[in-house]
Amino acid sequence: MNRRISMALTGAALAFAFAVSATAQPPGPPAGAAPGPGAGAGAAGAGARPARPAPAAGPFSYPAAPMVPGIAVEHIKVHSPAMEGNLEGEPADRSVIVTLPPSYGKDKNRRYPVLYFLHGFAQSDQSMFDFMHIPEAEDAGAKQGIEFIIVMPDGNSKLGGTMYSNSVTTGDVEAFIAKDLVKYVDGHYRTIAKRGSRGLVGHSMGGYGVWKVAMRFPEEWGAIYAMSACCMSPRTTTADQAKQLAAIPYDKAPTAGFGPQASLASIAAWSPDPKNPPYYMDFGLKADGTVDPLIVAKWANNSPLAMATSHIDQLKSFKAVASDGGDQDGLTKDATTMHEQLDLYGVKNSFEVYNGNHVNRIVERFKTKVLPYFAANLQMK
């Protein structure tokens, strides 16, 4: 059963609602925000950001992030060989927003550490960039002597999110982030192009992506931080639930509601089936109508809580591992379990439960907690 928790954003009248599902689904999108392209005008370098049509799943849009003098923002496309040929038709040319620190345009010989920020479900690079006020965060860090290149890739899909996973249906998003994107950024920007100067951070589905991508590609990251991660526990289902999902017409999936859409996106990412169009996924039902334990096992194989015990060496290889969650966020229970598991197996990690819900303090915490954390744990020069 879903628990619906309403919340208010600090300093805003916009109310959010999210669902925490017993089947390990991502928290729901902001309610009341109209789907569509990003609203308002921002800056792409010195010019206005280009208008982009919304994907079928629709990213939610917020007022454009305030631009800050001296902070350059570039909207680029990065071609990902890892995304080529996926059955869902997700683009191999991925949208990415790159935010450059104030000294970048002045000190032409300086190189910078890089933070890769993974957005949440039903979001996009643009919507999360706007919500998080990334230029203001960049500016706040610089005033403390902390300067990063901040890279925010688009992890969206036709169903609302790729889950940052490796699937023949939605594409190998893990390799897109860890290999193709890192290679592109190191090749086109003045980065400190080594593991110890790269950080991986994300919120909600993006927090899940941090655990997933970090465990699969530990050699790329010096430190990681999962903010309010979703989907930590193995997904489960009943025969009735699987039948209901399978009965949703493919062309109706993007408007089926958050819960069904999130379930479909998760199944596409975790149990793809190349012989089952148009969804190209296995819903977890055997021919006799009972739940297929093999499919449930595939879902568990993508659960960070289940993955952790077989990736202890990888997790120990990071200089720093951190995670958090609000005390009013139902997802924090699984985040706490992850922390306890890492402690059990001797993985040094920091974990904080703070006063807040799923979203109302993440903008503030990115400035005051996350940026200083990476400054302390990455090689900054």
C-alpha positions as CSV (number, residue, x, y, z in Angstrom):
1,M,0.0,0.0,0.0
2,N,1.3,3.5,-0.9
3,R,1.7,6.1,1.8
4,R,1.1,9.6,0.5
5,I,2.9,12.3,2.4
6,S,2.3,15.9,1.6
7,M,5.0,18.5,2.1
8,A,5.7,22.2,1.5
9,L,8.9,23.5,0.0
10,T,10.8,25.9,2.2
11,G,10.1,29.5,1.0
12,A,7.6,28.4,-1.7
13,A,3.9,28.0,-1.9
14,L,4.1,25.0,-4.2
15,A,3.1,21.8,-2.3
16,F,4.6,18.4,-3.3
17,A,3.3,14.9,-2.9
18,F,5.2,11.7,-3.2
19,A,4.5,8.0,-2.8
20,V,6.6,5.5,-1.0
21,S,5.8,2.1,-2.3
22,A,6.3,-1.3,-0.7
23,T,7.6,-2.5,-4.0
24,A,10.7,-0.3,-3.9
25,Q,9.5,2.3,-6.3
26,P,10.9,5.9,-6.6
27,P,9.1,8.7,-4.8
28,G,6.5,10.5,-6.8
29,P,6.9,13.7,-8.9
30,P,5.9,17.1,-7.7
31,A,2.2,17.6,-7.8
32,G,0.8,20.8,-9.4
33,A,3.8,21.4,-11.6
34,A,2.8,21.4,-15.3
35,P,4.6,18.9,-17.5
36,G,6.4,20.4,-20.4
37,P,9.6,22.1,-21.4
38,G,11.5,24.1,-18.8
39,A,9.8,27.3,-18.0
40,G,11.3,30.8,-18.3
41,A,14.6,32.0,-19.7
42,G,18.0,30.9,-18.4
43,A,21.5,31.3,-19.5
44,A,23.5,28.9,-21.8
45,G,26.8,30.6,-21.5
46,A,25.9,34.2,-22.4
47,G,22.6,33.4,-24.2
48,A,19.1,32.1,-23.4
49,R,18.8,28.4,-22.9
50,P,17.3,26.5,-25.8
51,A,13.7,25.3,-25.7
52,R,13.4,21.6,-25.6
53,P,10.2,19.6,-26.1
54,A,9.2,17.4,-23.2
55,P,9.7,13.6,-23.5
56,A,6.6,11.5,-23.6
57,A,6.9,10.9,-19.9
58,G,7.2,14.7,-19.4
59,P,9.7,16.2,-17.1
60,F,8.2,18.5,-14.5
61,S,9.2,22.1,-14.9
62,Y,10.0,24.8,-12.3
63,P,10.7,28.5,-12.6
64,A,14.1,28.9,-14.3
65,A,17.0,28.7,-12.0
66,P,18.3,32.2,-11.3
67,M,21.5,32.9,-13.3
68,V,24.5,34.3,-11.4
69,P,27.0,36.7,-13.0
70,G,30.3,34.9,-13.8
71,I,28.7,31.4,-13.7
72,A,28.6,30.0,-17.2
73,V,26.0,27.3,-18.0
74,E,26.3,25.2,-21.1
75,H,23.6,23.0,-22.6
76,I,25.2,20.2,-24.6
77,K,24.5,16.9,-26.2
78,V,26.8,13.9,-25.5
79,H,26.7,10.9,-27.8
80,S,26.7,7.6,-25.9
81,P,27.7,4.5,-27.7
82,A,26.4,2.6,-24.7
83,M,22.9,3.8,-25.4
84,E,22.9,2.8,-29.1
85,G,20.4,0.2,-30.2
86,N,18.2,0.1,-27.1
87,L,14.8,-1.4,-27.7
88,E,12.8,1.5,-26.2
89,G,14.3,4.0,-28.6
90,E,15.9,6.2,-26.0
91,P,18.2,8.7,-27.6
92,A,21.9,7.9,-27.7
93,D,22.5,11.7,-27.9
94,R,21.8,12.7,-24.3
95,S,21.1,16.2,-23.0
96,V,23.6,17.4,-20.4
97,I,23.9,20.7,-18.5
98,V,27.4,21.7,-17.5
99,T,27.9,24.5,-14.9
100,L,31.3,26.2,-14.8
101,P,32.8,27.9,-11.7
102,P,33.5,31.7,-11.8
103,S,37.2,31.4,-12.2
104,Y,36.9,29.0,-15.2
105,G,36.8,31.7,-17.8
106,K,39.6,33.7,-16.1
107,D,42.3,31.3,-15.2
108,K,42.9,29.4,-18.5
109,N,45.5,27.2,-17.0
110,R,43.5,25.9,-14.0
111,R,41.9,22.5,-14.0
112,Y,38.9,21.5,-11.8
113,P,37.4,18.6,-10.0
114,V,34.0,17.5,-11.3
115,L,30.7,16.6,-9.6
116,Y,28.2,14.5,-11.5
117,F,24.7,15.0,-10.3
118,L,22.0,12.4,-11.0
119,H,18.4,13.7,-11.0
120,G,15.3,11.9,-9.7
121,F,12.4,10.0,-11.3
122,A,9.9,12.0,-13.5
123,Q,12.6,14.7,-13.7
124,S,15.1,15.7,-16.3
125,D,18.5,17.5,-16.3
126,Q,16.7,20.8,-16.9
127,S,14.0,20.4,-14.2
128,M,16.5,19.3,-11.6
129,F,18.9,22.1,-12.5
130,D,16.1,24.6,-12.1
131,F,14.8,23.1,-8.8
132,M,18.3,22.9,-7.3
133,H,19.3,26.4,-8.3
134,I,22.7,25.0,-9.5
135,P,24.2,28.4,-10.5
136,E,23.5,29.8,-7.0
137,A,25.0,26.6,-5.4
138,E,28.1,27.0,-7.7
139,D,28.4,30.6,-6.6
140,A,27.9,29.8,-2.9
141,G,30.7,27.2,-3.1
142,A,33.1,29.5,-4.9
143,K,32.6,32.1,-2.1
144,Q,33.9,29.4,0.3
145,G,36.8,28.7,-1.9
146,I,35.2,25.5,-3.3
147,E,35.0,25.3,-7.1
148,F,33.8,22.4,-9.1
149,I,32.5,21.7,-12.6
150,I,29.0,20.4,-12.0
151,V,27.6,18.1,-14.7
152,M,23.9,17.1,-14.7
153,P,23.0,14.5,-17.3
154,D,19.5,13.6,-18.5
155,G,18.5,10.2,-17.1
156,N,14.9,10.4,-18.3
157,S,13.1,7.9,-20.4
158,K,9.7,7.5,-22.2
159,L,8.4,6.0,-18.9
160,G,9.8,8.7,-16.6
161,G,13.3,7.4,-15.7
162,T,16.0,4.9,-16.8
163,M,16.8,4.0,-13.2
164,Y,20.4,4.6,-14.2
165,S,20.6,0.9,-15.0
166,N,22.0,-1.4,-17.7
167,S,19.1,-2.8,-19.8
168,V,18.7,-3.8,-23.5
169,T,15.3,-2.1,-23.3
170,T,16.3,1.3,-22.0
171,G,20.0,1.3,-22.7
172,D,23.2,0.9,-20.7
173,V,22.8,4.1,-18.7
174,E,25.4,2.9,-16.2
175,A,28.1,3.0,-18.9
176,F,26.8,6.2,-20.3
177,I,27.4,8.0,-17.0
178,A,30.6,6.3,-16.0
179,K,32.3,5.9,-19.3
180,D,30.9,7.9,-22.2
181,L,30.0,11.0,-20.2
182,V,33.2,11.1,-18.2
183,K,35.2,10.7,-21.3
184,Y,33.4,13.5,-23.0
185,V,33.7,15.9,-20.1
186,D,37.4,15.2,-19.6
187,G,37.9,15.7,-23.3
188,H,36.1,19.0,-23.6
189,Y,36.6,20.8,-20.3
190,R,39.6,21.6,-18.1
191,T,39.0,18.8,-15.6
192,I,41.4,17.1,-13.3
193,A,41.0,13.9,-15.2
194,K,41.5,11.3,-12.6
195,R,39.4,9.2,-10.2
196,G,40.3,11.1,-7.1
197,S,38.9,14.3,-8.5
198,R,35.5,13.0,-9.5
199,G,32.4,12.9,-7.3
200,L,29.1,11.2,-7.9
201,V,26.0,12.6,-6.2
202,G,22.2,12.2,-6.8
203,H,18.8,12.6,-5.2
204,S,16.0,10.0,-5.0
205,M,16.2,7.9,-8.2
206,G,19.5,9.7,-8.6
207,G,20.6,8.6,-5.1
208,Y,19.8,5.0,-6.2
209,G,21.8,5.7,-9.3
210,V,24.8,6.7,-7.2
211,W,24.9,3.4,-5.4
212,K,24.3,1.4,-8.6
213,V,26.8,3.2,-10.9
214,A,29.4,3.5,-8.1
215,M,29.4,-0.2,-7.4
216,R,29.5,-1.2,-11.1
217,F,32.2,1.4,-12.0
218,P,34.1,2.2,-8.8
219,E,37.3,3.1,-10.7
220,E,35.7,6.3,-12.0
221,W,34.9,8.0,-8.6
222,G,36.8,9.3,-5.7
223,A,33.9,9.9,-3.4
224,I,30.1,9.3,-3.6
225,Y,27.0,10.8,-1.9
226,A,23.4,9.4,-2.1
227,M,20.8,12.0,-1.1
228,S,17.4,10.4,-0.1
229,A,18.0,7.4,-2.3
230,C,14.9,5.4,-3.5
231,C,14.5,1.8,-4.5
232,M,17.1,0.4,-2.1
233,S,15.1,-2.8,-1.3
234,P,14.4,-5.6,-3.8
235,R,11.2,-5.0,-5.7
236,T,8.4,-7.6,-5.2
237,T,5.0,-8.2,-6.8
238,T,1.9,-10.2,-6.7
239,A,0.2,-12.0,-9.6
240,D,-2.6,-9.4,-9.6
241,Q,-0.2,-6.5,-9.6
242,A,1.7,-7.9,-12.5
243,K,-1.4,-8.6,-14.5
244,Q,-2.6,-5.0,-13.9
245,L,0.6,-3.6,-15.2
246,A,0.7,-5.8,-18.2
247,A,-2.8,-4.8,-19.1
248,I,-1.9,-1.1,-19.5
249,P,-1.8,-0.2,-23.2
250,Y,1.6,0.8,-24.3
251,D,0.5,4.2,-25.6
252,K,-1.3,4.9,-22.3
253,A,1.7,4.2,-20.1
254,P,3.0,7.8,-19.9
255,T,-0.3,8.9,-18.5
256,A,-1.1,5.8,-16.3
257,G,-0.3,7.6,-13.1
258,F,2.9,7.9,-11.1
259,G,2.8,4.5,-9.4
260,P,2.2,2.4,-12.5
261,Q,4.6,4.5,-14.6
262,A,7.3,4.1,-12.0
263,S,6.7,0.3,-11.8
264,L,6.9,0.0,-15.6
265,A,10.1,2.1,-15.7
266,S,11.7,-0.1,-13.1
267,I,10.7,-3.4,-14.8
268,A,12.0,-2.1,-18.1
269,A,15.3,-1.4,-16.4
270,W,15.6,-4.5,-14.4
271,S,13.9,-7.3,-16.3
272,P,14.0,-6.5,-20.0
273,D,12.7,-9.0,-22.6
274,P,13.7,-8.5,-26.2
275,K,11.0,-10.8,-27.4
276,N,8.1,-9.1,-25.7
277,P,7.1,-6.0,-27.6
278,P,5.9,-3.3,-27.3
279,Y,7.2,-2.9,-23.7
280,Y,10.2,-5.2,-24.2
281,M,10.0,-6.2,-20.5
282,D,9.1,-9.2,-18.4
283,F,6.3,-8.4,-16.0
284,G,7.1,-11.3,-13.7
285,L,4.3,-13.7,-14.6
286,K,4.8,-17.4,-15.7
287,A,2.5,-19.0,-18.2
288,D,0.3,-20.5,-15.5
289,G,-0.3,-17.0,-14.1
290,T,1.9,-17.2,-11.0
291,V,4.8,-15.0,-10.1
292,D,8.1,-16.0,-11.8
293,P,10.8,-16.2,-9.0
294,L,13.5,-15.7,-11.6
295,I,12.2,-12.3,-12.5
296,V,11.9,-11.3,-8.9
297,A,15.5,-12.4,-8.5
298,K,16.5,-10.2,-11.4
299,W,14.9,-7.3,-9.6
300,A,16.8,-8.1,-6.4
301,N,20.0,-8.2,-8.5
302,N,19.4,-4.4,-9.0
303,S,18.8,-3.6,-5.4
304,P,21.6,-1.7,-3.7
305,L,20.9,-3.5,-0.4
306,A,21.2,-6.8,-2.1
307,M,24.2,-5.7,-4.2
308,A,26.3,-4.3,-1.4
309,T,27.5,-7.6,0.1
310,S,29.0,-8.6,-3.2
311,H,30.6,-5.2,-3.8
312,I,32.3,-4.6,-0.5
313,D,35.8,-4.2,-2.0
314,Q,34.4,-1.7,-4.5
315,L,32.7,0.3,-1.7
316,K,35.9,0.2,0.4
317,S,37.9,1.6,-2.5
318,F,36.3,5.1,-2.3
319,K,38.0,7.7,-0.2
320,A,34.6,8.6,1.2
321,V,31.0,7.3,1.1
322,A,28.0,9.3,2.4
323,S,24.3,9.1,2.4
324,D,21.4,10.9,4.1
325,G,17.6,11.1,4.5
326,G,15.0,13.2,6.2
327,D,13.3,12.0,9.4
328,Q,9.9,12.6,7.7
329,D,10.9,10.6,4.5
330,G,9.7,7.0,4.4
331,L,12.7,6.2,2.2
332,T,15.1,6.9,5.1
333,K,14.4,3.5,6.6
334,D,16.2,1.7,3.7
335,A,18.9,4.3,3.7
336,T,19.5,3.5,7.4
337,T,19.6,-0.2,6.6
338,M,22.2,0.5,3.9
339,H,24.3,2.4,6.4
340,E,24.1,-0.5,8.9
341,Q,25.1,-3.0,6.3
342,L,28.1,-0.9,5.3
343,D,29.1,-0.7,9.0
344,L,28.7,-4.4,9.4
345,Y,31.1,-5.2,6.5
346,G,33.6,-2.6,7.6
347,V,32.9,0.0,4.8
348,K,33.8,3.4,6.3
349,N,30.8,5.7,5.6
350,S,29.0,8.7,7.0
351,F,25.2,8.9,7.3
352,E,22.9,11.6,8.5
353,V,19.1,11.6,9.3
354,Y,18.1,15.3,9.4
355,N,15.0,17.1,10.2
356,G,13.1,17.3,7.0
357,N,11.1,15.4,4.3
358,H,12.0,14.1,0.9
359,V,12.6,17.4,-0.8
360,N,12.2,20.4,1.5
361,R,15.9,20.8,2.4
362,I,17.9,19.3,-0.4
363,V,18.7,22.7,-2.1
364,E,20.1,24.0,1.2
365,R,21.9,20.7,2.0
366,F,23.6,20.6,-1.4
367,K,25.2,23.9,-0.7
368,T,26.0,23.4,3.0
369,K,26.7,19.7,3.3
370,V,27.3,18.1,-0.1
371,L,29.7,20.6,-1.6
372,P,31.9,20.9,1.5
373,Y,31.9,17.0,1.8
374,F,33.3,16.7,-1.7
375,A,35.8,19.5,-1.2
376,A,37.1,17.6,1.8
377,N,37.3,14.2,0.1
378,L,38.3,14.9,-3.5
379,Q,41.6,16.0,-4.9
380,M,40.9,19.7,-5.7
381,K,44.2,20.5,-7.4
